[in-house]
Amino acid sequence: MNGTLFGIGVGPGDPELLTLKAVRLLSRVRVVAYPAPLEGDSMARTIAAAHLPAGVEEIVLRMSFDPAKRADDVYDAGASAIARHLEAGRDVAVLCEGDPLFFGSFLYLFARLHERFSVEVVPGVSSMMACAALLGHPLTARDDALVVIPAPRPEEEIERLLAGAEAAAIMKLGRHLPKVWRVLQRLGLDQQALYIERAGLPAQRIRPLAEAVRDPAPPYFAMILVHRRGKAWN
């Protein structure tokens, strides 16, 4: 009998945001897989480290996190390694920052394996929800529409998406922060926008957007939340 593939959301950074279900499954699996940068530690593994059993086998998917570069070869190799364990009857847990199916790295392994093996996805706290909590900023209310915008999109597309939205979350900022700032200013939304970087991590910072945009190297793991009414309850 084949093993089960578990896609486990480990949240945005704070280890206390792991779900009880995630902790229970992690305590009993024999194999874990997770993405990691080309050099250095995996943030997903760091978040879950306290709950990994002794002797667990680890599959490290080392890749560039440059959004302009695809990692198909890494996911192909990772899926093959995972498949060998599943075929041998061993369950495999794939750790995924945030939620596995919300911009999650797990979805690329899911696409390669779900037709051959049993898969169970364990939702995690997304960075968007964590940022809203840390900023004290309700995302939506009543019948508001919320748009989620990746900052690498072209400037004119970001403006089009924001122009018709009551509320928005703008993710993956990094070097794209200046163009997002320009769009917010043109739409008169710059004063309503709240900025946070590295939410839930020791290096977390909440600061004025006008200050952050002057940073010569703003982090990729940063987010802007904005509501056209300022606050959703208005």
Phi, psi and omega in degrees: 000135179289155173282176179252139176265123178251123172264110190249116174285126182253008178083181189276350181160322180285116182299338180285353178269002172297141179281159177299323180294318178299315180297318180298315182291320181296330183288347185238352181284154180260346182222133173234148176231151181197152175282152178210154175293169180301328175224144177101184186276156174274128178294321180299316180293320179301319180297319187265359192307320185295345185249005178277130181290154177298138177081005180295140177277138186241133175249114184259122179261090183276128185206163171283137178262019172290117183298343180278350183250127177281153182238038184302320181294324179293315179292324177299312180294319179296317179297322178295316179296318179295318181301322179298320177291317180298319179295334177273005177089010181262131174291147179230131175254126176257120180277134182223124176301145181066229180250138185300330186248016175239091186057025187274146177296333182299330187299334180284329173284321176304315181300327184274341191236344191291339179279346183253336187225159174288132183232137174232127180258129178254109183300151176233166176289121180282157179299328180297316180291320179295319180296319178300318180294316183291329180272351185062041187234097176303131184291313184213165174208166180049238181248030178301146170262135179250130176247136177252122189238118171286126184298336177294350178299154178302150185303319182292329177287321176300317180295319179297317181292319180289327186299329183255013186254141170283325183216151182211150169238124181249118190247169172058053190288290179049227184292353180272357183303317181301320181290325176296319178300318179298317180296315180300320178294317181297326182271359181070028182251002186294330181281340178271349189277136177246142186236138175215144177231146179052051184302130176082358180259163179303331181270014181304139174220135170247121182211164179300140180299323180297333176280316183299324184292343177275354179292127181291341180218071180296146185286152176295319181278072179218157184213148172244131173246135182215140175232135185298330179271003183090297175234143186298334184277353181288000000 
